[in-house]
Amino acid sequence: MKVVLDESAPEGLGDCLPGHDVHTSTSLGWKGIKNGKLLKLVESIGTEAFITSDKSMEKQQVFQGRPFRTLMLSTNSWPLIQDHVLVIAQALETAQVGVVTQVECGRFVPKKHRRTSQ
């Protein structure tokens, strides 16, 4: 499956999806391209799946009718995502074209906001 990782998704994820032709938006020369144009580019190269963690994208763009599946990761934190690679791979296989599939990978909490047990 031809997969494009948005620049909001960790590049290391591509190495964890064997059997797929994974490209990053950066490696394709699309770094900094706005979401609407980016989705048109993703579509133009015959992408079958798009992976992002840019939650605003789902609110700003229309995915229904697009010829690829979209995975929306709950975080872009690589340490959290690493523990959920199998869940992501499974979601990639079962996601539907033209639909955004939410993939729960945990939430990153900055150190200053973490509660400590006393």
BELPESUL-V17247 format. One record per residue. N is the residue number from 1. SS is DSSP state (helix for helix, strand for strand, loop for the rest). PHI is phi as a letter, one per 40 degrees, with the letter a starting at -180 (* if undefined). OMEGA is omega in whole degrees, -180 to 180 (none if undefined). Layout:
N&SS&PHI&OMEGA + N&SS&PHI&OMEGA
This chain:
1&loop&*&178 + 2&strand&c&-174 + 3&strand&b&173 + 4&strand&b&175 + 5&strand&c&174 + 6&loop&c&180 + 7&loop&c&176 + 8&loop&c&180 + 9&loop&c&-179 + 10&loop&c&-179 + 11&helix&c&-180 + 12&helix&c&-180 + 13&helix&c&-180 + 14&helix&d&179 + 15&helix&c&-177 + 16&helix&c&-180 + 17&loop&b&-178 + 18&loop&c&180 + 19&loop&g&179 + 20&loop&b&177 + 21&strand&c&-171 + 22&strand&b&177 + 23&strand&b&173 + 24&strand&b&178 + 25&loop&c&178 + 26&loop&c&-179 + 27&loop&c&178 + 28&loop&c&180 + 29&loop&g&-175 + 30&loop&b&-179 + 31&loop&c&176 + 32&loop&g&180 + 33&loop&c&-179 + 34&loop&c&-171 + 35&helix&d&-178 + 36&helix&c&179 + 37&helix&c&179 + 38&helix&d&-180 + 39&helix&c&176 + 40&helix&c&177 + 41&helix&c&178 + 42&helix&d&180 + 43&helix&c&-173 + 44&helix&c&-178 + 45&loop&b&176 + 46&loop&g&179 + 47&loop&c&178 + 48&loop&c&179 + 49&strand&a&180 + 50&strand&b&-179 + 51&strand&b&-179 + 52&strand&a&169 + 53&loop&b&179 + 54&loop&c&-175 + 55&helix&c&179 + 56&helix&c&-178 + 57&helix&d&-178 + 58&helix&c&-180 + 59&helix&c&-174 + 60&helix&c&-173 + 61&loop&b&177 + 62&loop&c&180 + 63&loop&b&179 + 64&loop&c&180 + 65&loop&g&177 + 66&loop&c&-174 + 67&loop&c&177 + 68&loop&a&176 + 69&strand&c&-180 + 70&strand&b&173 + 71&strand&b&177 + 72&strand&b&-180 + 73&strand&c&-177 + 74&loop&c&-179 + 75&loop&a&172 + 76&loop&b&-180 + 77&loop&c&-178 + 78&helix&d&178 + 79&helix&d&178 + 80&helix&c&-178 + 81&helix&c&-180 + 82&helix&d&-179 + 83&loop&c&-176 + 84&loop&b&-177 + 85&helix&d&180 + 86&helix&c&178 + 87&helix&c&180 + 88&helix&c&180 + 89&helix&c&179 + 90&helix&c&178 + 91&helix&c&178 + 92&helix&c&-179 + 93&helix&c&-173 + 94&helix&b&-179 + 95&loop&c&-179 + 96&loop&c&177 + 97&loop&c&178 + 98&loop&g&-178 + 99&loop&b&174 + 100&strand&c&178 + 101&strand&b&178 + 102&strand&c&178 + 103&strand&b&-179 + 104&loop&c&180 + 105&loop&b&-177 + 106&loop&g&-179 + 107&loop&b&176 + 108&loop&c&177 + 109&loop&b&179 + 110&loop&d&-175 + 111&helix&d&-177 + 112&helix&c&-180 + 113&helix&b&-179 + 114&loop&c&176 + 115&loop&c&176 + 116&loop&b&179 + 117&loop&c&-177 + 118&loop&b&none
